[in-house]
C-alpha cells in the first residue's frame, strides 16, 4: 500500500508521475517519481484544461517556488459523512505536463493489454 501524494489515500497501486523537484535536482537531474491515484490524476487532467490561477507559495507536488500555480480540486477521504471533503491544491505547469504524460502512458498500456 502506498499513499497518494495529493490526497493521502492509501491504495495498492498508484500512477507514477515524474516531476522535477528542485530540492533534489542535484541528485536526481532527470526528476523523481511521485505516486498519485487515478481519481487525483483525473482531477489534475480536468484542472489542466481549465487552468484556474491560485495564490500559493509552492507547488503541492514538486515543491517549486515562485512559479505560476493553478488550482486543482482534490477529494480527500475522511472517516465521517460525507466521507470526503474537497480541498484545493496548487500545481505548477510542469507538474500538469507530467500528469498528462502519465495519462497518455496509461492509455497506451491499456490499449496494449487489450490486444
C-alpha positions in Angstrom: 0.0 0.0 0.0 1.2 3.5 -0.8 -0.2 6.9 -0.1 -1.3 9.4 -2.8 0.9 12.5 -2.8 -2.1 14.8 -3.2 -5.0 13.3 -1.2 -3.2 10.9 1.2 -5.4 8.0 0.4 -3.7 4.6 0.7 -4.1 2.4 -2.4 -2.4 -0.8 -3.5 -1.3 0.8 -6.8 -0.7 4.4 -7.8 0.0 6.1 -11.1 3.7 7.1 -11.2 4.2 10.8 -12.2 7.8 12.0 -12.9 8.2 15.6 -11.6 11.2 17.9 -11.4 11.7 18.5 -7.6 14.1 21.5 -7.2 15.1 20.2 -3.7 16.8 17.1 -5.1 17.7 18.4 -8.6 21.4 17.9 -8.0 20.9 14.2 -7.0 18.1 13.4 -9.5 18.6 15.7 -12.5 16.0 13.8 -14.6 13.3 14.0 -12.0 11.7 12.0 -9.2 8.6 9.8 -9.2 5.5 10.7 -7.2 2.5 8.4 -6.7 -0.9 9.7 -7.5 -4.2 7.7 -7.5 -6.4 7.6 -10.6 -9.0 10.0 -9.1 -6.5 12.7 -8.4 -4.8 12.2 -11.8 -8.2 12.7 -13.4 -8.7 15.9 -11.3 -5.3 17.1 -12.5 -6.3 16.5 -16.1 -9.6 18.4 -15.7 -7.8 21.3 -13.9 -5.2 21.4 -16.7 -7.9 22.1 -19.2 -9.5 24.9 -17.1 -6.2 26.5 -15.7 -7.7 28.5 -12.8 -4.8 30.5 -11.2 -4.4 30.2 -7.4 -2.3 32.1 -4.9 0.2 29.8 -3.2 3.8 29.7 -2.1 4.8 26.4 -3.8 3.6 23.6 -5.9 2.0 20.8 -3.8 3.5 18.1 -5.9 7.1 19.1 -6.8 7.7 22.0 -4.3 8.9 24.6 -6.8 8.5 28.2 -5.6 8.0 31.4 -7.5 6.2 29.8 -10.4 2.7 30.3 -11.7 0.3 27.9 -9.8 -3.1 26.6 -10.8 -5.9 25.2 -8.7 -6.7 21.5 -8.6 -9.8 20.4 -6.5 -9.0 17.1 -4.8 -11.4 14.8 -2.9 -9.7 14.0 0.4 -11.2 11.0 2.2 -12.4 11.4 5.8 -14.0 9.0 8.2 -17.4 10.6 8.7 -20.3 11.7 6.5 -20.0 12.6 3.6 -16.7 10.6 3.6 -14.7 13.1 1.6 -14.1 16.8 1.6 -12.9 19.0 -1.3 -9.5 20.6 -0.9 -7.8 23.0 -3.3 -4.2 22.1 -4.2 -1.7 24.2 -6.2 0.1 22.7 -9.1 2.7 24.2 -11.5 2.7 23.9 -15.2 5.5 21.3 -15.3 3.5 19.0 -12.9 0.5 19.4 -15.2 2.6 18.3 -18.1 3.9 15.3 -16.1 0.3 14.3 -15.3 -0.7 14.5 -18.9 2.3 12.3 -19.8 1.2 9.7 -17.2 -2.3 9.7 -18.6 -1.0 9.1 -22.1 1.3 6.4 -20.9 -1.6 4.6 -19.0 -3.9 4.8 -22.0 -1.2 3.3 -24.2 -0.7 0.5 -21.7 -4.4 -0.2 -21.6 -4.7 -0.4 -25.4 -1.7 -2.8 -25.4 -3.2 -5.0 -22.8 -6.4 -5.4 -24.8 -4.6 -6.7 -27.9 
